[in-house]
Amino acid sequence: MNKVVCGIDLDKDYAHLSFSRMKGDDMVFFREAVFNRGMTGDFLLFFRDNIADLRALIDDNAIKHKFKVENIYIKLHPGVEKMTIAEDVVALSRTKKVSPADIAYAKKYLEDNAIDWDDFCIHHFPLNFGIEGKAYESMPVGFWTKRIRIRSLLVTVKDRLRLDMKDIFDNYDMPFGGFISTGVSDFSTSFTSAKGVMAVVNIGYDTTLLTIARNNILCAVESFDFGVRYLVDAIAREFSISEAIAREIFELYVAFGISTVGNKSVSVKDGDEYINISISRSSQIVEMMLKDILSRIAVRLSHEGEVAALSFLGRLNAKAGFYDFLKSFISYPVNMPRFTESFSSSLGCARYGSSRFLENISLPRQTLAQRLRTVCKDYF
């Protein structure tokens, strides 16, 4: 029986659950399941109200696909986490060669002194280290020193929220693996490293999130008032139809590109009347609105300099012609998700929970010759 992890991405209309496992440094993706309820109010309240049904959905998938869930990670809802940049100098017991244990001690020391007593650190991203007056971007394992200066980006949540969520899962004998930051989940769905600037646009139900990472460090997570709901509302207004019918038009018929859509129309029943809806017009509305929001995002990205890759998440990814449409007017290289079966960031949530690949980075040990070269270079 396969042992897998589950990532949960909660949106306003659906919750998405990805099941996957790590195989070496790679991720084996099994499938994504959709829970047909979303968050209408409080983040924690959703899990209190729906934990029994979530447990049933997970168990059904485990039985059907013959796997056992070892850990469940939850993508935080935007605005729940707090990001803080902290810096401190950590004294070691003596002058010694820096080991991974010393780095772990320095990180924990910084967390204990930088965050509030009622906060809990879920991610610790070292920005740089200082050894003997010199700065290093990577963990300086193998260097000799008595003091380490560490500067880090800390992502925290209220510890009460973490403990309450753990209680909810414990009551149903479900293994809660912890929270994964919004931006980290989005980034980890598309990328495993950021050489230069990489960005992810996640188009949700009523919010679009832009995550920007530079050289494996999360730079920003910003929200825009745009999402599937806005597209559905625009279609409903255009044809004077109900939101339910407009959503059906969006989900079943909207696509991108004239060659894909054509001039088709469908007849739908709204109350006692049948109305002809132009699929091409509905698709044009979606394209125009999407171009507008992406133009705003492009302006924001222009402040970051050259962008190495731009990736997209959300249900629009499943639409025919979507990537050809993007490439027709976006100047940045567009990266298609590696796992096309998953369009939410539930996969990235599970993936990062399993590997923590942005936090577990260390320098290989230096040989004597390499250390001598470094000393000579600095001296001369």
C-alpha positions, 0 to 999 in steps of 0.5 A: 500500500502506498503511503501518501500525503494530502494537501488541502487548498480551501477556496470560497466555493470548493476545497481541493485535496491533492494526494501525492508522495515523495520519491527521492527528491521528486514528487509522485502525484496520484490525484486531486479530489474536489470537496464541493463546499467552500469557506463562507465564513471563518477559516477554522469554522470551515474545518470544524463544520466539515471535518467529518465529511472531509474524513469520509472523502479522504477515506473513500479515496484511500480505499479506492486507490489503495493508499494510506495518508500519513500527513495532511497539510493545510494551505493557509487562507490569505491574511492569516499568516504574518511575515517578519524579517528578523536579524540577530547575532548568535554566540556559539559555545566556542570557536568551532567549525559550523555544523548543521546543528549550529545552523539549526540552533541559530535559527531557533535562537532567532525565532525565540527572540524575534516572534511574539509569545503567542505566535508559531513559526511555520516557515524560516527562510534564511536570507543571509549569514554573517561569519567573521564580518563576511556575508553568505547567502547559503548556510556556511557549514564548515566555516570556523567561527564563534558567532553567527549573524543570521537574517531571516524571513519568518512566517508565523501564525497564531499558536492558538489557531494551530492548536485548535486545528490540531485538536479538530484533526485529532478528534477524528484521528486524522494526522495534521501535518501543519500549515503551509503558507499561501505563497509557498503552496502556490510557488511549490505547485509550479517550481522547485527553485527560483533562479532569478525572479519567478512568479505565480498567478493563482486565479481563485473564486473571488481573489487572484493572488500573485506570488513573487520569489527571487533566488529561492526567497519569497518576496511578496504575496499580493491579492487582486480583486478578481476571480471566477465570480467576477467572470460569472457576474459579467456573463450574467449581466451581459445576457440578463440571466441568473448567476447559476446559469451564467456559472454553467455557461462559464464552466461548460462552454467558455474557451479561449481563441476564435478557432477554439470557440467559433460562433456557437451559441447554446439555448438555456432555460431560465425560469420559463424562458429559453434564451440563446447565449453566444459562446463566442461573446461569453468567451470574449468577455472573459478574455477582455477581463482577464487581459485587464487584470493581467495588465495590472499584474504585469505592471507590478512585475515590471518593478521586479526587473527581468522575470525568468518564468510566470506560472498560472493556477486556477480553473481557467487553466483547464480551458481550451486555448488558455495558454495560447491566449496567454502567450499571445500578449504576455511578454514573460516566459509562461510556464505550464504546471508540471502536473496538469491534473492539478490546477489548485495549489493543494499539490504544492501544499502537499509537496512542500510539507513533504520536502521543505525544499526552500528551507532545507538548503545547505552548502556542501562541506568545503575541502581543505583546498577549497578553504585555502583558496577562499582564504587566499582570495580574501587575503590578496 
